Amino acid sequence: MLTSEIIGYVCAVAMGITLGLVGGGGSILTIPILVYLFHINAKLATTYSLFIVGCTSAIGAFTHCRLGNIQLKPAMQFAIPSLASILLVRKFLLPLLPNTIFAIGQFPVSEEILIMLVFATFMLAASYFMIKPSQPVAATKTPNGSRVLLLGTLVGMVTGFLGAGGGFLIIPALLFFTNISLKQAVGTSLLIIAFNSLLGFIGDVVMKVVIDYLFIFQIAALAAIGIIIGTQLSKKINGAKLKPAFGWFVLVMGIYIIAKEIFF
């Protein structure tokens, strides 16, 4: 138990380093770290993840704000419907899930297994976007606010259910449907994720979820140290070249989670 916790603390720093180096995706490792290394219930892990992802994203957003990469109008267009769907999912949907969702033959699919399987699917999708070669994306000449609102709602549902930021979905949406640059999309995405995740976490606090604050502050602090290290390393290491390698790692982790939850 103690050994897995030590590995978990090290992985929290590594998660932050990855986020600082690659510019996104590192927070997708939060749930597996919490569930498999710290043995936290999957549903509670989504609450903890909201706080940890929110804090790490806020640090990244602050850095981008100083560089002038934050665009408030598209951020609010995306964040407001996202936040609404996050709060609705966490207040009404998650509490309705029974301990056993359904059964496949003799295999019962519990609430925890469902969360982890959906999260693994999310990881597989994220890995695809990390592995595939980046293509120049041209923004639409006329910003499409209605599509931004719709996508914000969908991303909020994912964030609410899984406690993951969904940056790999937000950045393409901002590029396709608003007139902002890639750097601005990255910075704006981090602001949206920080806003959604931290307010989603506050929503869980209001609903009286029992939280180990010392623990989540420790993990968030370690991830923050990792981000600082990763940001400094990014000045010497090309994060774009590391992104596909990290994508393959996320792919393997997603497959491992599916195999573990179904067969072991």
KEKE-3310 file (N, C-alpha, C; in steps of 0.2 Angstrom, whole numbers, plus 5000, padded with zeros to 4 digits):
npx = (5004:5009:5020:5013:5007:5018:5023:5012:5013:5025:5020:5011:5019:5025:5014:5011:5023:5022:5011:5016:5026:5020:5009:4996:4984:4991:4983:4974:4978:4975:4964:4967:4978:4973:4964:4970:4983:4981:4970:4957:4939:4931:4920:4922:4935:4933:4928:4939:4948:4942:4946:4960:4964:4958:4966:4979:4977:4973:4985:4992:4984:4986:4999:4998:4989:4998:5005:4996:4987:4974:4957:4943:4929:4926:4929:4920:4908:4910:4912:4901:4889:4896:4899:4886:4881:4890:4887:4873:4875:4883:4875:4862:4863:4874:4871:4860:4864:4864:4872:4875:4874:4871:4871:4881:4879:4886:4893:4893:4891:4896:4894:4907:4915:4909:4911:4925:4927:4921:4929:4941:4938:4937:4951:4957:4951:4957:4971:4971:4970:4982:4992:4990:4997:4999:4989:4988:4975:4962:4952:4935:4928:4918:4913:4905:4894:4883:4887:4898:4892:4885:4894:4901:4892:4892:4905:4905:4897:4905:4915:4909:4905:4916:4926:4937:4946:4945:4952:4957:4946:4941:4950:4951:4938:4937:4946:4940:4928:4929:4938:4952:4970:4981:4989:4981:4970:4974:4978:4966:4958:4964:4959:4946:4945:4950:4940:4928:4931:4935:4924:4915:4920:4917:4904:4902:4907:4897:4886:4890:4900:4911:4927:4945:4954:4968:4975:4971:4976:4990:4992:4989:4998:5010:5008:5008:5021:5027:5022:5029:5042:5041:5037:5049:5058:5052:5057:5069:5066:5057:5040:5031:5036:5036:5023:5016:5022:5018:5005:5004:5007:4996:4986:4990:4988:4974:4969:4974:4966:4953:4955:4959:4947:4937:4942:4950)
npy = (4994:5006:5008:5009:5021:5030:5029:5035:5048:5052:5050:5060:5072:5069:5070:5083:5088:5083:5090:5103:5101:5096:5103:5100:5087:5080:5080:5070:5058:5059:5052:5038:5038:5041:5031:5018:5019:5026:5020:5025:5027:5027:5036:5046:5049:5057:5069:5073:5074:5085:5096:5095:5095:5107:5116:5114:5118:5131:5137:5135:5143:5156:5158:5159:5170:5181:5181:5186:5177:5174:5174:5181:5182:5171:5161:5163:5160:5147:5142:5145:5137:5124:5124:5124:5111:5103:5105:5100:5087:5082:5084:5078:5067:5058:5055:5046:5035:5017:5005:4993:4994:4987:4970:4959:4944:4934:4944:4958:4975:4988:5004:5010:5003:5006:5020:5020:5012:5021:5032:5026:5025:5038:5041:5034:5041:5053:5050:5047:5060:5065:5057:5058:5066:5084:5095:5110:5121:5130:5144:5147:5160:5168:5169:5155:5156:5148:5135:5134:5135:5124:5114:5117:5113:5099:5096:5099:5090:5078:5082:5083:5070:5063:5070:5075:5087:5089:5096:5092:5092:5104:5113:5111:5114:5128:5133:5129:5136:5149:5165:5164:5161:5147:5147:5156:5148:5137:5144:5149:5138:5132:5141:5139:5126:5127:5136:5128:5116:5119:5126:5116:5107:5115:5114:5100:5101:5109:5100:5092:5082:5071:5075:5073:5085:5088:5078:5081:5093:5091:5083:5091:5101:5095:5092:5105:5108:5100:5106:5118:5113:5106:5117:5124:5115:5114:5124:5120:5107:5100:5101:5097:5086:5077:5074:5064:5053:5053:5051:5038:5032:5035:5029:5015:5015:5017:5005:4996:4999:4996:4982:4978:4981:4973:4960:4957)
npz = (5000:5005:4996:4983:4986:4987:4974:4968:4972:4965:4952:4952:4951:4939:4931:4931:4925:4912:4908:4908:4898:4886:4885:4887:4891:4902:4913:4911:4917:4930:4936:4934:4942:4955:4957:4955:4961:4974:4978:4978:4978:4963:4960:4970:4966:4954:4959:4967:4956:4949:4957:4957:4943:4940:4948:4942:4929:4931:4935:4923:4915:4920:4917:4903:4902:4906:4895:4886:4879:4882:4878:4882:4878:4869:4879:4889:4882:4880:4893:4901:4897:4899:4912:4918:4913:4919:4933:4933:4929:4940:4951:4948:4939:4942:4956:4954:4949:4951:4962:4955:4938:4926:4920:4911:4906:4918:4923:4932:4930:4938:4946:4948:4939:4927:4927:4926:4913:4904:4906:4901:4888:4885:4886:4876:4865:4867:4865:4852:4846:4851:4845:4831:4817:4818:4810:4801:4806:4801:4806:4806:4796:4800:4817:4825:4837:4842:4840:4848:4860:4861:4860:4871:4881:4879:4882:4895:4900:4899:4907:4919:4922:4922:4928:4921:4911:4897:4887:4875:4867:4868:4862:4848:4845:4848:4839:4827:4827:4832:4829:4833:4837:4838:4850:4857:4858:4866:4878:4882:4883:4894:4904:4903:4907:4920:4926:4925:4931:4945:4949:4948:4957:4969:4968:4972:4985:4991:4990:5000:4999:5006:5009:5008:5012:5014:5007:4994:4992:4993:4982:4972:4974:4971:4958:4953:4956:4946:4934:4934:4933:4921:4912:4912:4907:4894:4887:4882:4877:4864:4865:4856:4849:4859:4861:4853:4858:4871:4869:4864:4876:4884:4876:4878:4892:4893:4886:4896:4907:4903:4901:4914:4921:4916:4914:4926)
capx = (5000:5014:5024:5009:5006:5024:5023:5007:5015:5029:5016:5008:5024:5026:5008:5012:5029:5019:5007:5020:5030:5016:5004:4989:4983:4993:4978:4970:4981:4973:4959:4970:4983:4969:4960:4974:4988:4979:4964:4951:4933:4931:4916:4925:4941:4930:4928:4946:4951:4940:4950:4967:4964:4956:4972:4984:4975:4973:4992:4994:4980:4989:5005:4996:4987:5003:5007:4991:4984:4967:4952:4937:4923:4925:4930:4914:4903:4911:4912:4895:4885:4899:4898:4879:4880:4894:4883:4868:4877:4885:4869:4856:4864:4878:4868:4855:4867:4864:4878:4875:4871:4868:4875:4882:4880:4888:4898:4890:4894:4895:4895:4914:4917:4906:4915:4932:4927:4920:4936:4946:4936:4940:4958:4958:4950:4963:4977:4971:4972:4989:4997:4990:5001:4996:4987:4985:4968:4959:4946:4930:4928:4912:4913:4899:4893:4879:4891:4902:4888:4883:4900:4903:4887:4894:4911:4903:4894:4910:4919:4905:4904:4923:4931:4942:4946:4943:4956:4958:4940:4940:4955:4949:4932:4939:4950:4935:4922:4931:4943:4958:4975:4982:4991:4976:4965:4977:4977:4958:4956:4966:4955:4939:4945:4951:4934:4923:4933:4935:4917:4912:4922:4914:4897:4902:4907:4890:4882:4892:4904:4916:4934:4951:4957:4975:4977:4970:4981:4996:4993:4989:5005:5015:5007:5010:5029:5029:5021:5034:5048:5039:5038:5056:5060:5049:5061:5074:5064:5051:5035:5027:5039:5035:5016:5014:5025:5014:4999:5005:5007:4989:4983:4991:4984:4967:4968:4975:4961:4948:4957:4958:4940:4933:4945:4954)
capy = (5000:5012:5008:5012:5028:5034:5029:5039:5055:5053:5051:5067:5076:5067:5072:5090:5089:5081:5095:5108:5100:5094:5108:5097:5079:5077:5079:5064:5053:5060:5047:5032:5038:5041:5025:5012:5020:5028:5016:5029:5025:5030:5042:5051:5051:5062:5075:5075:5076:5092:5100:5094:5097:5114:5120:5114:5122:5138:5139:5136:5149:5162:5159:5162:5177:5185:5181:5189:5172:5173:5177:5181:5181:5164:5157:5163:5157:5140:5140:5145:5131:5119:5124:5122:5104:5099:5105:5096:5080:5079:5085:5074:5061:5053:5052:5042:5028:5012:5002:4989:4997:4981:4964:4955:4937:4934:4950:4964:4982:4992:5011:5011:5000:5010:5026:5018:5011:5027:5036:5023:5027:5045:5041:5031:5046:5058:5047:5048:5067:5066:5053:5059:5073:5090:5099:5117:5122:5137:5146:5150:5167:5170:5164:5152:5155:5143:5128:5134:5134:5116:5110:5118:5109:5092:5095:5100:5083:5074:5084:5082:5063:5060:5074:5077:5093:5089:5101:5090:5093:5112:5117:5111:5118:5135:5134:5129:5140:5156:5167:5164:5157:5141:5149:5158:5142:5133:5148:5150:5131:5131:5145:5136:5120:5129:5138:5123:5111:5122:5128:5109:5105:5118:5111:5094:5103:5111:5094:5089:5076:5070:5076:5073:5091:5088:5074:5084:5099:5088:5080:5097:5105:5091:5093:5112:5108:5097:5110:5123:5110:5105:5123:5126:5110:5115:5129:5116:5101:5102:5097:5094:5080:5072:5073:5058:5047:5053:5049:5031:5030:5036:5023:5009:5015:5016:4998:4992:5000:4992:4975:4977:4982:4968:4953:4956)
capz = (5000:5005:4990:4978:4987:4985:4966:4966:4973:4960:4946:4952:4949:4932:4927:4930:4920:4906:4906:4906:4892:4881:4884:4888:4892:4908:4918:4910:4921:4937:4938:4935:4948:4961:4958:4955:4966:4980:4980:4980:4975:4956:4960:4973:4962:4950:4963:4968:4950:4947:4961:4955:4936:4941:4951:4938:4923:4933:4934:4916:4912:4923:4913:4896:4903:4906:4888:4881:4876:4885:4875:4887:4875:4868:4885:4893:4878:4881:4900:4905:4896:4901:4920:4919:4912:4924:4939:4932:4929:4946:4956:4947:4936:4946:4962:4952:4946:4956:4963:4949:4932:4922:4920:4905:4908:4925:4924:4934:4928:4944:4945:4948:4933:4922:4926:4923:4906:4900:4906:4897:4881:4884:4885:4869:4860:4868:4863:4845:4844:4852:4841:4824:4815:4819:4804:4802:4807:4799:4810:4802:4795:4805:4823:4826:4844:4844:4840:4854:4866:4860:4861:4878:4885:4878:4885:4902:4902:4900:4913:4925:4923:4923:4932:4916:4908:4890:4883:4868:4863:4868:4858:4841:4845:4848:4832:4821:4828:4834:4826:4838:4835:4842:4856:4861:4860:4872:4884:4883:4885:4901:4908:4903:4911:4927:4928:4925:4936:4951:4951:4948:4964:4974:4968:4976:4992:4993:4991:5006:4998:5011:5005:5012:5009:5015:5002:4987:4992:4992:4975:4968:4975:4968:4951:4952:4955:4940:4929:4934:4930:4914:4908:4911:4902:4887:4884:4880:4874:4859:4867:4850:4847:4864:4862:4850:4862:4877:4866:4864:4883:4886:4873:4882:4899:4891:4885:4902:4911:4900:4902:4921:4924:4913:4915:4932)
cpx = (5004:5018:5020:5008:5012:5025:5018:5009:5020:5026:5013:5013:5025:5020:5009:5018:5026:5015:5011:5024:5026:5011:4997:4989:4986:4988:4974:4972:4979:4969:4963:4975:4979:4966:4965:4980:4986:4972:4958:4945:4932:4926:4919:4931:4939:4930:4935:4949:4949:4945:4958:4968:4963:4962:4977:4983:4975:4980:4994:4990:4983:4995:5003:4992:4992:5006:5002:4987:4977:4962:4945:4931:4921:4925:4923:4908:4904:4910:4906:4890:4889:4898:4891:4878:4884:4890:4877:4869:4879:4880:4864:4858:4868:4875:4862:4858:4867:4871:4880:4871:4867:4873:4875:4884:4881:4892:4894:4894:4892:4896:4902:4917:4915:4910:4922:4932:4925:4926:4941:4945:4938:4947:4960:4957:4955:4969:4977:4973:4979:4994:4996:4994:4997:4995:4985:4978:4966:4953:4941:4930:4923:4912:4906:4897:4888:4882:4895:4898:4886:4889:4902:4898:4890:4900:4910:4900:4900:4914:4915:4905:4911:4928:4937:4941:4943:4946:4957:4952:4939:4944:4953:4942:4933:4942:4945:4930:4923:4937:4949:4963:4976:4984:4986:4971:4968:4976:4970:4956:4958:4961:4948:4939:4946:4944:4929:4925:4933:4928:4913:4913:4918:4906:4897:4903:4901:4886:4885:4896:4910:4923:4940:4955:4965:4978:4977:4975:4988:4997:4993:4995:5010:5014:5009:5018:5031:5027:5027:5041:5047:5040:5045:5059:5058:5053:5067:5072:5057:5045:5031:5029:5037:5027:5014:5016:5020:5007:4998:5004:5000:4985:4984:4988:4977:4965:4969:4969:4955:4949:4956:4951:4936:4936:4949:4951)
cpy = (5006:5013:5011:5019:5032:5034:5034:5046:5057:5054:5058:5072:5075:5070:5080:5092:5088:5087:5101:5107:5099:5100:5106:5089:5076:5075:5073:5058:5053:5054:5040:5032:5038:5034:5019:5013:5022:5024:5020:5027:5030:5036:5047:5054:5057:5069:5077:5077:5083:5097:5101:5097:5105:5118:5120:5118:5129:5141:5140:5142:5156:5164:5162:5169:5182:5186:5184:5183:5170:5177:5176:5179:5174:5159:5157:5160:5149:5138:5140:5139:5124:5118:5121:5114:5100:5099:5100:5089:5077:5080:5079:5067:5056:5051:5046:5035:5023:5009:4997:4992:4992:4975:4961:4948:4937:4939:4956:4970:4987:5000:5013:5009:5004:5017:5025:5016:5017:5031:5033:5025:5034:5045:5039:5037:5052:5056:5048:5055:5068:5063:5056:5066:5079:5093:5106:5118:5129:5138:5148:5157:5171:5166:5162:5151:5150:5136:5128:5133:5127:5112:5111:5114:5102:5091:5095:5093:5078:5075:5082:5074:5060:5064:5076:5083:5094:5094:5099:5091:5101:5115:5117:5115:5125:5137:5134:5134:5147:5158:5169:5160:5151:5142:5152:5153:5138:5137:5148:5143:5130:5135:5142:5130:5122:5132:5133:5118:5113:5123:5121:5106:5108:5116:5105:5096:5105:5105:5089:5082:5076:5070:5076:5079:5091:5084:5077:5090:5096:5086:5086:5101:5101:5092:5100:5112:5105:5101:5115:5119:5109:5111:5125:5121:5111:5120:5126:5110:5103:5097:5094:5087:5075:5070:5066:5052:5047:5050:5041:5028:5030:5030:5017:5009:5014:5009:4994:4993:4996:4984:4973:4977:4976:4961:4952:4958)
cpz = (5000:4999:4984:4979:4985:4977:4964:4967:4967:4953:4946:4949:4941:4928:4926:4925:4913:4903:4904:4900:4886:4880:4885:4889:4898:4913:4917:4914:4928:4940:4939:4941:4955:4963:4959:4960:4973:4982:4982:4975:4968:4956:4964:4970:4957:4953:4965:4962:4948:4951:4958:4948:4936:4943:4945:4931:4925:4933:4927:4913:4914:4919:4906:4897:4903:4899:4883:4877:4878:4881:4879:4884:4873:4874:4889:4889:4879:4888:4903:4903:4899:4909:4921:4918:4917:4931:4939:4932:4936:4951:4954:4943:4940:4952:4960:4950:4952:4956:4957:4943:4928:4923:4913:4907:4916:4927:4926:4933:4934:4942:4944:4941:4927:4921:4923:4916:4902:4900:4902:4890:4880:4883:4878:4864:4861:4865:4855:4843:4846:4847:4834:4823:4816:4812:4805:4802:4806:4803:4805:4802:4799:4811:4824:4834:4846:4844:4846:4860:4866:4863:4869:4883:4885:4882:4893:4905:4903:4906:4920:4927:4925:4927:4928:4913:4901:4885:4876:4863:4863:4863:4851:4840:4844:4841:4827:4821:4830:4830:4830:4835:4840:4849:4861:4863:4866:4878:4886:4886:4892:4906:4909:4908:4919:4930:4930:4931:4943:4954:4952:4955:4969:4974:4972:4983:4995:4994:4996:5005:5003:5007:5010:5009:5009:5009:4995:4986:4990:4985:4970:4968:4971:4960:4949:4951:4948:4934:4928:4931:4923:4909:4907:4906:4895:4883:4880:4876:4870:4862:4862:4848:4852:4864:4859:4855:4869:4875:4866:4871:4885:4882:4877:4889:4898:4890:4891:4907:4909:4902:4910:4924:4921:4915:4922:4938)
residu = (MET:LEU:THR:SER:GLU:ILE:ILE:GLY:TYR:VAL:CYS:ALA:VAL:ALA:MET:GLY:ILE:THR:LEU:GLY:LEU:VAL:GLY:GLY:GLY:GLY:SER:ILE:LEU:THR:ILE:PRO:ILE:LEU:VAL:TYR:LEU:PHE:HIS:ILE:ASN:ALA:LYS:LEU:ALA:THR:THR:TYR:SER:LEU:PHE:ILE:VAL:GLY:CYS:THR:SER:ALA:ILE:GLY:ALA:PHE:THR:HIS:CYS:ARG:LEU:GLY:ASN:ILE:GLN:LEU:LYS:PRO:ALA:MET:GLN:PHE:ALA:ILE:PRO:SER:LEU:ALA:SER:ILE:LEU:LEU:VAL:ARG:LYS:PHE:LEU:LEU:PRO:LEU:LEU:PRO:ASN:THR:ILE:PHE:ALA:ILE:GLY:GLN:PHE:PRO:VAL:SER:GLU:GLU:ILE:LEU:ILE:MET:LEU:VAL:PHE:ALA:THR:PHE:MET:LEU:ALA:ALA:SER:TYR:PHE:MET:ILE:LYS:PRO:SER:GLN:PRO:VAL:ALA:ALA:THR:LYS:THR:PRO:ASN:GLY:SER:ARG:VAL:LEU:LEU:LEU:GLY:THR:LEU:VAL:GLY:MET:VAL:THR:GLY:PHE:LEU:GLY:ALA:GLY:GLY:GLY:PHE:LEU:ILE:ILE:PRO:ALA:LEU:LEU:PHE:PHE:THR:ASN:ILE:SER:LEU:LYS:GLN:ALA:VAL:GLY:THR:SER:LEU:LEU:ILE:ILE:ALA:PHE:ASN:SER:LEU:LEU:GLY:PHE:ILE:GLY:ASP:VAL:VAL:MET:LYS:VAL:VAL:ILE:ASP:TYR:LEU:PHE:ILE:PHE:GLN:ILE:ALA:ALA:LEU:ALA:ALA:ILE:GLY:ILE:ILE:ILE:GLY:THR:GLN:LEU:SER:LYS:LYS:ILE:ASN:GLY:ALA:LYS:LEU:LYS:PRO:ALA:PHE:GLY:TRP:PHE:VAL:LEU:VAL:MET:GLY:ILE:TYR:ILE:ILE:ALA:LYS:GLU:ILE:PHE:PHE)
# end
